[in-house]
């Protein structure tokens, strides 16, 4: 009966080995990539969507002729965080420039007095005006020569208009 005992022992040993092996396979399947479930996989029509639970990076994994390939999806949040950081640095830089003092050259605190470009330069011995309300804009009047030229132009234009009206009247009366 010894052979029967040996066969039972062999079967028992085989069951223990198979159980241990299947337990190892089950443990390997529950912990992908051997890193205690770092990645979470979700099936999508194109392949698999992979989420890295430590960094938050999302990738799409697709199968092609060469094998599987995963490509990280663009992360809008990372781009926004980068832009926020750049703007905060710029604000700090501008605050530092303001604290250092004015850097604009040529700026004055008081308004410049208005000057008449048509008026001839007067001696600097003029007294400054006391108040802003006293300022008046002086417009030079036309000279007699300027008035004569304007009147001559208007007379010639009037004569031409009358001559044109007379010609039109003659043309119309001749046709009727």
C-alpha positions as CSV (number, residue, x, y, z in Angstrom):
1,X,0.0,0.0,0.0
2,X,2.9,2.2,0.0
3,X,2.4,3.2,-3.6
4,X,-1.1,4.4,-2.7
5,X,0.3,6.6,0.1
6,X,2.9,8.0,-2.2
7,X,0.4,9.0,-4.8
8,X,-1.8,10.7,-2.2
9,X,1.1,12.6,-0.9
10,X,2.1,13.6,-4.4
11,X,-1.4,14.8,-5.2
12,X,-1.5,16.7,-1.9
13,X,1.8,18.4,-2.7
14,X,0.7,19.3,-6.2
15,X,-2.5,20.9,-4.8
16,X,-0.4,23.0,-2.4
17,X,1.9,24.1,-5.1
18,X,-0.9,25.0,-7.5
19,X,-2.7,26.9,-4.7
20,X,0.4,28.8,-3.8
21,X,1.0,29.6,-7.5
22,X,-2.5,30.8,-8.1
23,X,-2.4,32.9,-5.0
24,X,0.8,34.6,-6.3
25,X,-0.9,35.2,-9.7
26,X,-4.0,36.7,-8.0
27,X,-1.7,39.0,-5.9
28,X,0.2,40.1,-9.1
29,X,-3.1,40.9,-10.9
30,X,-4.5,43.1,-8.1
31,X,-1.3,45.2,-7.9
32,X,-0.5,46.4,-11.5
33,X,3.0,47.4,-12.4
34,X,4.2,45.9,-9.1
35,X,3.8,49.3,-7.3
36,X,0.7,48.7,-5.1
37,X,-1.9,50.0,-7.6
38,X,-0.2,53.1,-8.7
39,X,-2.1,53.1,-12.0
40,X,-5.9,53.0,-12.5
41,X,-7.0,51.6,-15.9
42,X,-10.3,52.4,-17.6
43,X,-11.2,50.8,-21.0
44,X,-12.1,53.3,-23.8
45,X,-13.0,52.6,-27.4
46,X,-9.5,53.5,-28.6
47,X,-7.7,51.4,-25.9
48,X,-7.1,52.2,-22.3
49,X,-7.2,55.4,-20.2
50,X,-4.4,55.3,-17.6
51,X,-4.5,57.4,-14.5
52,X,-1.3,57.7,-12.4
53,X,-2.7,57.9,-8.9
54,X,0.5,59.5,-7.5
55,X,1.0,62.3,-9.9
56,X,-2.5,62.7,-11.4
57,X,-1.2,62.3,-15.0
58,X,-3.7,60.9,-17.5
59,X,-2.5,59.0,-20.5
60,X,-4.2,57.1,-23.4
61,X,-2.7,53.7,-24.2
62,X,-3.4,52.2,-27.6
63,X,-2.2,49.1,-29.3
64,X,-0.6,49.3,-32.7
65,X,1.6,47.0,-34.8
66,X,4.7,47.6,-32.6
67,X,2.8,46.9,-29.3
68,X,1.2,49.2,-26.7
69,X,2.1,52.9,-26.5
70,X,0.9,55.4,-23.9
71,X,0.8,59.1,-24.5
72,X,0.2,61.7,-21.8
73,X,-2.9,63.9,-22.3
74,X,-2.3,67.7,-22.2
75,X,-3.0,69.0,-18.7
76,X,-4.8,72.3,-18.8
77,X,-4.3,72.7,-15.0
78,X,-0.5,72.5,-15.4
79,X,-0.7,75.2,-18.1
80,X,-2.9,77.4,-15.9
81,X,-0.6,76.9,-12.9
82,X,2.4,77.9,-15.0
83,X,0.7,81.1,-16.2
84,X,-0.4,82.0,-12.7
85,X,3.1,81.6,-11.5
86,X,4.5,83.8,-14.3
87,X,1.9,86.5,-13.5
88,X,2.7,86.4,-9.8
89,X,6.4,86.8,-10.5
90,X,5.7,89.7,-12.8
91,X,3.5,91.4,-10.1
92,X,6.2,91.0,-7.5
93,X,8.7,92.5,-10.0
94,X,6.5,95.5,-10.7
95,X,5.8,96.0,-6.9
96,X,9.6,96.1,-6.4
97,X,10.0,98.7,-9.2
98,X,7.2,100.9,-7.7
99,X,8.8,100.7,-4.2
100,X,12.2,101.7,-5.7
101,X,10.8,105.0,-6.8
102,X,9.7,106.7,-10.0
103,X,11.7,105.6,-13.1
104,X,9.7,107.6,-15.7
105,X,11.8,110.6,-16.9
106,X,10.4,113.8,-18.2
107,X,7.2,113.7,-16.2
108,X,6.4,116.9,-14.3
109,X,3.9,117.6,-11.5
110,X,2.5,120.9,-12.9
111,X,0.8,121.4,-16.2
112,X,2.6,123.5,-18.7
113,X,1.1,126.9,-19.6
114,X,-0.8,127.1,-22.8
115,X,1.0,129.2,-25.5
116,X,-0.2,130.6,-28.7
117,X,1.9,129.4,-31.6
118,X,0.7,132.3,-33.9
119,X,1.7,134.9,-31.4
120,X,5.2,136.4,-31.7
121,X,7.6,135.7,-29.0
122,X,7.3,138.4,-26.3
123,X,10.1,139.4,-23.8
124,X,10.3,137.2,-20.8
125,X,9.6,140.1,-18.5
126,X,5.9,139.3,-18.4
127,X,4.3,138.7,-15.1
128,X,2.8,135.3,-14.5
129,X,-1.0,135.1,-14.2
130,X,-2.4,134.8,-10.7
131,X,-5.1,132.2,-11.3
132,X,-6.1,129.6,-13.9
133,X,-9.5,131.3,-14.5
134,X,-7.6,134.4,-15.8
135,X,-6.2,132.5,-18.8
136,X,-7.8,133.5,-22.1
137,X,-7.1,132.1,-25.6
138,X,-6.3,135.0,-27.9
139,X,-7.2,134.5,-31.6
140,X,-5.6,137.1,-33.9
141,X,-8.0,138.9,-36.2
142,X,-7.4,139.0,-39.9
143,X,-5.6,142.0,-41.4
144,X,-7.1,144.4,-43.9
145,X,-5.1,142.6,-46.7
146,X,-6.6,139.2,-45.7
147,X,-10.1,140.7,-45.7
148,X,-9.5,142.3,-49.2
149,X,-8.4,138.9,-50.6
150,X,-11.4,137.1,-49.1
151,X,-13.8,139.8,-50.5
152,X,-12.2,139.5,-54.0
153,X,-12.6,135.8,-54.0
154,X,-16.3,136.0,-53.0
155,X,-17.0,138.7,-55.7
156,X,-15.4,136.5,-58.4
157,X,-17.4,133.4,-57.2
158,X,-20.7,135.4,-57.1
159,X,-20.1,136.8,-60.7
160,X,-19.4,133.3,-62.0
161,X,-22.5,131.9,-60.3
162,X,-24.7,134.7,-61.9
163,X,-23.1,134.1,-65.3
164,X,-23.8,130.4,-65.1
165,X,-27.4,131.0,-64.1
166,X,-27.9,133.4,-67.1
167,X,-26.5,130.8,-69.5
168,X,-28.8,128.1,-68.1
169,X,-31.8,130.4,-68.5
170,X,-30.9,131.2,-72.1
171,X,-30.4,127.5,-72.9
172,X,-33.8,126.6,-71.4
173,X,-35.7,129.5,-73.0
174,X,-34.2,128.7,-76.4
175,X,-35.4,125.1,-76.2
176,X,-39.0,125.9,-75.3
